[in-house]
Amino acid sequence: MTAKPLLLALGLLTLAACNKPAAQSEATAPAVPAPINAPAAPPTEAVPATERKTVEQPTLKAKALDGTDYDLAAHRGKWVVVNFWATWCAPCRKEMPELSALHAMRNEIEVVGLAFEDIEPAEMKAFLEKRPVTYPIVIVDTYNPPEDFAIPRGLPMTYLIAPDGKVAKEFLGPVTAHDIEARIKEG
């Protein structure tokens, strides 16, 4: 036998050895029992945080930067703008004055800013001295964000909550007072 047919035969034997028989495929292979001391697996796997969805009627209770308690449910009967933002986000900074004016000028609309970044309260207060707003600011723990809202897939991320407490609209990216008022007019 020459070298080429010998190498070909060896290659085929190697490939054949790599293939599992149909009865032993991963889908049908017998389960290997867990060690006796292994912790029991949870009955269902938790949804990864990146796949978490906003609930239809979210709740939000948090301490605002000014020390007051913010409770989304206390604002039922009004439209509420829940705005996830960060100091380093240029589009977020650009929309702040407009959201602040909307909050100050419209009695039926409330705004709350959720600062989605790792920042110390003193640093946030210094930032807000230069860029003041009329609405409450809550610093959100990026490792433990509000459970009823999806983790923002970009900033700014804004939710318009209807007077009945349900999410009326999600806005990804900058939002204007006109955008919010147009959605409110739709009902």
N, C-alpha and C positions, 0 to 999 in steps of 0.2 A: 504494500500500500504506500502511495506517495504521501507527502506531507499535507497537500491541500485536502484530499478527502479525509485524512485523519483529523485535521483541524475542524473541518465541517462537521464530522461525526461528534467530536468532542463538544462543539458549540451547541449542537442539537440536544445532546444529553444534558448539558448544563441548563438549557432553557426548559427542558422537560422537568428537571428537578425543581425549578423555581415555581412551576405551576402547581397550585393546590388542587387536589381532586374536588369535584363539584360538591361532594358530601362534606368537605372540610372548608368551604369558603367562609369568609368572615361573617356572612349573613346567617349561616347555619352552624357555625362552629359551636361546640358545647361551651357553656359559660364556665368560667373558672371561678370557683367559690372564693369569696373574700376571706382574708385571714380572720381568725376568731376575734382578735383585738381591734379590727378595723372599725371605724365609726360607720353607722348605718347611713346610707345615702338618703338625701331628702326625697320625699315622695314625688315632688315636682321640682324642676329646676327654676330658679329665680330668673326673671326676665333681665337680661343685661341692662345696665343703666342707660346705655346708648340707644336701646330699643324701647325705652319706657315712653308711653304715650300720655298725653294730657287727658285727664278725666273730663267727662262732660260737664260736671258741676264741681270745679276744683275748690278746695279749701286752702287757706293760707293764714297761718298765725305766726307772727315773727316780731322781734324787737326792732323797731326803727332806730335809725342812727341818733335821733333826738331823745331816745329813751322811752318813747311811748310804745305801747303794744299795738301792732297792726293786725287787724282781723278782717279778712276779706268779706266774711259773712255780715259784718256790721255795716257794710256799704250796699246791701241789697236794696233794691228800689232805685238804684242809680246805675249808670254805665260806668264800668271800671276799666281803666287801661293799665294792664300789668306789663311793665316794660323791663325786660332783661337787657342789661347794658354793662359797659365797663369803661373806666376812665381812659384806657389806652385805645379805645375804639373811636376813630374819627367820625364815622356816621352816627354813632351814639351821641357824641358830644354835640354834633350839629342839630340833632332833633330835640335836645333838651330844652332850649328856650321855647320852642313851639309847644311842646307838651306842658311846660310850665304855664304858659299863657292859657292853654286850653283848660288846665286844672283851675286856674284862678278866675277865668271869665265865664265858665259854664257851670252852673249849679248842679246840673244833672249828670255831670261827668267828673269822676275822680281818677287821679293818676297815682300809681305807686311805682317807684323805681327799684328794681332788684339788681343791685350791683353784683354781677357774676364774675368775681375775681378775688384773688387772695390779696387783701388789703387791710391794713390796720385802720380802726375807726379814726384815729387822729389824722392819718394820711388822707382819708376820705373827707373829713371835715375841712382840711386845708384845701383840697380840690374844690369843694363846694363853696368855699369863701370866694374863690375866683370865678366860679360858674354856679351861682345860686339858682335854686329851683324852689317852687312853691309847694311841691308835693313831697310826701315822705319817701325817704330812701332806706332800704333794708340791705345790709351786706349779706349776701348769700354764701353759705359754705359750699364751695365748688365740689367738695367731696361728699356732701350730704345736702343736695339741693332740695327745695320743696317737693314733696312726694307726688303731689297731684298735677305737677307740670312736667312735661318732657324736658330733658336736658337740652338746652338750646343747641341747635346744630350750626348756629352762626349768631353773630350779634350785629345789630340789635335784633331781638326777638320779642314781639309784642302780641299780647292776647287782649282782645276786647271782650269783656265779660258783660253780658246783658243784665238788666235789672233783676231777672229771675235767678241769676247766679250761674247761668250756663255760658259756655264759650260760644260767642257769636262769630268770631273771626280770629285767625292767626295771621300775623304779618311777619315774614322773615325779611329782614333788611329794614332800611329807614322807613319811618311812617310819618305822615304829616297830619295836621289837624283836619285837613280836607279829607284825607283817606278815612279817618275815624268818623267824622261827621257824615260822610257819604254812606258808610255802613250803618250808622245809627238811623239814618233816614229810611233805609230799607226795612227797618223794624226788627 
